[in-house]
């Protein structure tokens, strides 16, 4: 009960903060909102995308994964209030089972939200699970770039988590879909990870420059 209450409080604060932001959104013209995608952001910059993605992708459910811990229960309750469908698990512990559940959601037509350098870093280094999900589901990856004009950065957190100040300017860029071939050989995975990392950085730079 305590975790659920904290989750409801977190959702309420998110709604209030979201309503105060002066938001600009740019969606790449190749994105078809009738299709499903693997939606990717950096762990520390995910507040903005988490707060808004279900408002952008309204035609299909968005699935997110939270850990089976007590903290994960708080986050799961919060995300459900933001219209996410939740899979409880972990990308670090029992990661095969978690990836299978996310893959099943993609094959059933849902979008999947993914912090590609989570859950424990290193920061801005993409884990191979996102390439696997895209390859096996043939759902393209959407790199998400976020920019907050005024924010608090949690400098002691490994991901340098960013929380916007109320009423600040906020920008979201949904970048060009990144496709992974179904027949991608294992020897090519590292090159695709590096290419996706570069596209992630570029998308965040585009968000910073967005008027």
Secondary structure, 3 states (H helix, E strand, C coil): CHHHHHHHHHHHHHHHHHHHCEEEEEECCCCCCCCCCEEEECHHHHHHHHHHHHHHCCCCCEEEEECCCHHHHHHHHHHHHCCEEEEECCCCCCHHHHHHHHHHHHHCCCEEEEECCCCCCCCCCCCCHHHHHHHHHCCCEEEEEEEECCEEECCCCCCCCEEECCCCEEEEEECCCECCCCCCCHHHHHHHHHHHHHHHHHHHHHHHHCC
